Amino acid sequence: MLQAAEPKIAVFVDRDGAISFDRHYLSDPDGLQLIPTVAEGIKRPNEVGIPVIAITNQSGVDRGFIDEHQLKGIHDRMEEALAEHGACVDDIYYCPRMPDSGCSCRKPALGMLLEANDEHGVDLKHSFVIGDRIMDIEMVHAVGARGMLVPEPGDQY
């Protein structure tokens, strides 16, 4: 008898506040600082072949605070910093638009998750979303995934 294939899961992680410290409209790659132990947390799914995908709203692009070239430099720096600890993200999705744009990819809308689902063939219902804001968890509920809300170091609860 044939066995059903295991669903392909992924771990989606917000950039600002979950991978790196949230720097208001970061525009300089040298300002990116990983949150301590995050590389270790990303390395674990890497070691067992689970894709780790960064998803991030970056309205600073639409606001004119940063351009696409600078954003790529920041993402390159993030990947370098993770690699220094033996960790990696398999892909990065971002929305450059402002909150009132109505964009279907801006969190908590599902566009980035759906695009990643199409490109990586993951099962969203069996995947995980890790973020530091309620909007990240709203996405989780909308697709039936599992989520984790993490405080950025220094947040007071």
N, C-alpha and C positions, 0 to 999 in steps of 0.2 A: 504494500500500500504506500502511495506517495504521501510524504509529509508536506504540509503547507510551509512555505518559506517564512522565515522570521521577518517581521517588518523591519525595514531599514530606518533606524532612528537617527536623529541629529540632536546636538545641543546648540541652541541659539543663545548667544550672549550679547547683551547690550554693551556698547563700548564705554561711554562716559558713565562712570559710577559703578560699573560692574567689572570691566577689564582694567580701565585706567581711571585715575582720579578725574573728577568732573571739573574741568577748567573752562569757565564761561567763555564760549566762542574761541576755543583754542585755535590758533593760527600758525604756531611755530612748532615744528616737529620736536624740537629740543624741550618743549614744555610738556610733552607726553610722559607721564610717569605711571608705570604699572602699579596696581594695588598689590601690596605684599601678599604672597602665596597664590595669587591668581594664576600665575604660570604653572604652578604645580597642579592646580585644579583643572586647567585646560589640558595639561599633559596626560592626565589619566584617561580621558576618552580617546586621545590621540593613540595611546598605547594599545587600545583594543579595537581600533579601526572605526570608531564612531566619529563622524564629521562634526567639527566645531565651527559654527558659522556666526560671525559678528553681524549684528543688525543695529543700525544707529540712525537717529534723526539728526541731521546736520543743517539746521535752518540758517546757520551763519553764511552759507553759500548764497542763498536767496537774499539775505539781508546785506550782502556785499562786504561782510567782515572777513571773508576768506574765499579764495577761488578754488576751482577743482584741482589745480596743480598743487596748491598748498595742502588740500585735503588728502591727496594721494601721498604726499610726503609724510603726513601724520600717520596714515595707515601703513606706509612702508616702515616707519619708525616703530610702530606698534608690533609689526611682524618681526622686525629685527630684535626688539626687546624680548619678545616671547621666545624666539629662536635661541637667544643667549641662555635660556633655561631649558632648552630641549622641547619646547612646546610650539604649537602652531595653530592658526585658524585656517580652515580649508577654503573659506571665501568670506568676502565682506560685502554687505549690502547697505546702502545708505539712501536716505531721502533728503534732498537738498532744500526742500520747500518749507515755508512757514506754516505754523499751526492752522491758520485760517484759510489755507489754500484749497482744502477739500481733496487733497491728493490721496489717491488710493494706496500709496505705499508708505505714507507717513504713519508711524505708530500713534495710536493703537489700531489703525487700519491694517489689513492683512496683506497688503501688496508684497512686502519684502518676504514674508513667510511663503506666500504662494509662488513667488518667483523662484525662491530657493527650492521649494518642493518640485517645481517643474524641472529645474536644472540639475538637481541632485537626486531626485527620485526618492525622497524620504517620506515616511509616514508621519504626518504631523500629529496625529492622535497618540502616537507612541513616543513623540519627541519631547524635549524639555526646552523651556525658555527661562533664562535667568536675567533678571534686571533689577534696577534699583527704584523704579517708579511704578505707580499703579497702572499706568498705560501699558507697561510690559505685561502685567498680569491680565489686563483686559484682553490682550491678544490671545493669551493662553486659553482663556475661557471660550473665546470665539471659535477656536479650532479644536477644542477638546484635548489640548496637550496638557502636560504637567508643567507647573511653574514654580519658581522660587524667587521671592522678593528678598534681596540682600541689601543691608544698609552699607553705604559707603563709609569707610573708616572715618570716624569723627562725627558721624550723624548722631544726633541725640534722640532717643525714643523714650 
